[in-house]
Amino acid sequence: MADIKLADAKEAKDIIGAMRAECHLSLRTIARSTGVSLRRIRLAARYNTIDDAVKARLLDLQVVCLLALQEIKPYFILTWLENGVPALGGNAPADYIRDGKAKEVEELLRELIGGSFS
């Protein structure tokens, strides 16, 4: 089976696999960002079983990872997602995504990419 690139992934198990490979994310970070248990993410990674609400957050995390890859070294993305970011009021981007505020994280990354953030 060929590896699917993050940008091309559509199914939950492919998105999870690609985020682990390209962004060095742990299943624990993916679970935290989507607001579900580690067990549910493991099941989704293996059997592609995930409900629509969790899949929406997973897709948000996919977009954030794709943007982060443009500005952050892949092996630092996990650290960036898990730790407080001053521009997000000291909150972790993973928590913003979990709470349905992924657009704010995306906007921050777009500002970093565009060079308008100093």
Number of C-alpha atoms within 10 A of each C-alpha: 3 4 10 14 15 21 13 10 18 13 16 23 20 20 25 26 23 21 24 17 16 16 22 19 22 16 20 15 20 26 20 19 26 27 20 14 13 17 12 15 27 18 13 20 19 14 11 16 16 18 10 9 10 19 17 15 21 24 19 22 26 22 18 24 25 18 19 24 18 13 14 16 12 18 13 14 19 19 14 15 26 16 14 16 13 9 12 13 8 10 15 20 25 26 20 18 24 21 13 15 15 22 14 15 24 21 13 20 22 18 13 17 16 10 9 9 11 5
